[in-house]
Amino acid sequence: MVEITDEYMKARLGTVRPYTMVVLKKGPTYMPPDVRTADQTSIVREHGRRNMALQLEGKLAIVGPLHGGGDSVGLYIFTVPEAEVRAIMDDDVAYKAQIFTYEVMTMFGFPGDTLPPA
């Protein structure tokens, strides 16, 4: 195991910043992917397309579905403030169709952290 010095911790903790985390939840009209209607499949596809656009715009750092999370089906980590995230989520086609709902919270992380390559 790598040794973490007090100096390293102090320097790293000095870079912490807030991010806005969203937990995507099953909404009242949610259907599992294997039984979705063509209409709901199309809506969820547009939801995913929008997520990709938000990533390319630099507003969304991490997004992905959750497996085995019960009513929680997705996770986002946004780089923009909570008010902007709420506006983004409220305008989401799958949210408007009540396929998904969401919870928002602030998390603190280190800029530059990434998921490891596959």
C-alpha positions in Angstrom: 0.0 0.0 0.0 1.2 3.5 -0.8 2.0 5.7 2.1 0.1 9.0 2.2 1.9 11.7 4.1 0.2 14.6 6.0 1.7 17.0 3.4 0.2 15.1 0.5 -3.2 14.9 2.2 -3.1 18.7 3.0 -2.2 19.5 -0.6 -4.8 17.2 -2.1 -7.6 18.3 0.3 -6.9 21.9 -0.7 -8.1 21.1 -4.2 -11.5 19.6 -3.2 -14.5 21.2 -4.9 -18.2 20.6 -4.9 -19.9 18.6 -7.7 -23.6 18.0 -8.1 -24.5 14.4 -7.9 -27.9 13.0 -9.2 -29.3 9.6 -8.4 -31.8 8.7 -11.2 -34.8 6.7 -9.9 -37.6 4.7 -11.4 -40.6 7.0 -12.1 -44.3 6.1 -12.2 -44.2 5.0 -15.8 -40.8 3.2 -15.7 -40.6 -0.1 -17.5 -37.6 -2.4 -17.4 -35.5 -2.3 -20.7 -36.6 -5.8 -21.7 -40.3 -4.9 -21.7 -40.3 -1.2 -22.7 -42.7 -0.1 -25.4 -41.2 1.3 -28.6 -42.3 4.7 -27.5 -40.5 4.4 -24.1 -37.4 2.9 -25.7 -37.3 6.0 -28.0 -37.6 8.4 -25.1 -34.9 6.6 -23.1 -32.6 6.7 -26.2 -33.1 10.5 -26.5 -32.4 10.8 -22.7 -29.1 9.0 -23.4 -28.3 11.2 -26.4 -28.8 14.3 -24.2 -26.5 12.8 -21.6 -23.8 12.4 -24.2 -24.3 16.0 -25.3 -24.0 17.2 -21.7 -20.7 15.3 -21.4 -19.3 16.9 -24.6 -20.4 20.3 -23.3 -18.3 19.7 -20.1 -21.3 19.9 -17.8 -21.5 16.1 -17.0 -18.4 14.4 -15.9 -19.7 10.9 -15.2 -23.0 9.2 -16.0 -24.1 5.6 -16.2 -26.8 3.1 -15.3 -26.8 1.3 -12.0 -27.3 -2.5 -11.7 -29.0 -3.9 -8.6 -29.8 -0.5 -7.1 -33.5 -1.2 -6.6 -35.3 2.0 -7.4 -32.1 3.8 -8.2 -31.2 3.2 -11.8 -28.6 5.8 -12.7 -25.9 8.0 -11.4 -24.6 11.4 -12.6 -21.8 13.6 -11.5 -22.2 17.2 -12.9 -19.6 19.9 -12.9 -22.2 22.7 -12.7 -24.1 24.1 -9.8 -27.2 22.5 -8.3 -29.7 25.1 -9.7 -28.4 24.5 -13.3 -28.6 20.7 -12.7 -32.2 20.9 -11.6 -33.1 22.9 -14.7 -31.2 20.3 -16.9 -33.0 17.4 -15.2 -36.4 19.0 -15.3 -36.0 19.4 -19.0 -35.1 15.8 -19.6 -37.5 14.0 -21.9 -37.5 10.8 -19.8 -38.2 12.9 -16.6 -41.0 14.7 -18.4 -42.5 11.3 -19.4 -42.2 10.2 -15.8 -40.0 7.3 -16.7 -37.4 8.6 -14.3 -37.4 10.9 -11.2 -34.2 12.1 -9.5 -32.6 13.2 -6.3 -29.9 15.8 -6.2 -27.1 16.2 -3.6 -23.7 17.9 -3.4 -20.6 15.7 -3.2 -17.0 16.9 -2.8 -14.3 15.5 -5.0 -10.9 16.1 -6.5 -10.7 17.8 -9.9 -9.1 15.5 -12.4 -10.2 12.3 -10.8 -11.3 9.8 -13.5 -12.5 6.3 -13.9 -9.6 3.9 -14.7 -9.5 2.7 -18.3 -11.0 -0.7 -19.0 
